[in-house]
Amino acid sequence: MQEKPLSDNKLSRRTLVAIALIVLVIPATILFGVFFLGDRRYYFISLLIIFYTMLPFIMVFEKRKPQARELIVIAVLAAIAVAGRAAFFMLPQFKPVVAIVIIAGLCFGAEAGFLVGAVTGFVSNFFFGQGPWTPWQMFCFGIIGFLAGILFKKGVLQKEKLPLCIFGGLATFFVYGGIIDLGSVLMFTPKFSWQALMATYISGFWFNIVHAAATVFFLLVISQPMIEKLDRIKIKYGLIER
């Protein structure tokens, strides 16, 4: 049986804090790294993003102490996403990361979705290579998980294959692809221009199509069994309430 979104879909204080961090603070931090640190302090910027991400997630537990099993579930989801990205290393852009991040956001809330996405981007790049692109990838993975959690809470997104696949495909292509391509222009061109941005979008079109198709494929295959198991665990142990 599909879980319905909570009847009280008003955004909590911690979610509003998360929105402020994601919309204002994190992009400003990334741009600070690009323009003032010369893209040479990406470890520092990446750790700042994780710190910002932890703030609203910690607020989930403001009225009680976190249980180890709650944190373990989030860590396991991030580990699965990292392992999934590594397992498909031979297929450029064909990765299950976005699908897993979306599932995390649906099952455990927007804050957890952003945390899983940001941590996955950071940790997996120890295998794929750290660089000035890492903060951008962390932000892109995270914001898709955050959006999934928000849309589910507001009743816009359901835990069903068709809406999940539509959301996953569009979010991967437009949100991840759009932001990453913008980041590429800022990272690898001496001066920003709209012509360079358009050329980057055109050259990255098929890469983004493949990435979006991968997200749709993995949501078709793994979304229902993963959601059912995570919901069962959440109900059994009373994990992370939104």
Order of alpha helices (4+ residues) and beta strands (2+ residues): alpha-alpha-alpha-alpha-alpha-alpha-alpha-alpha-alpha-alpha-alpha
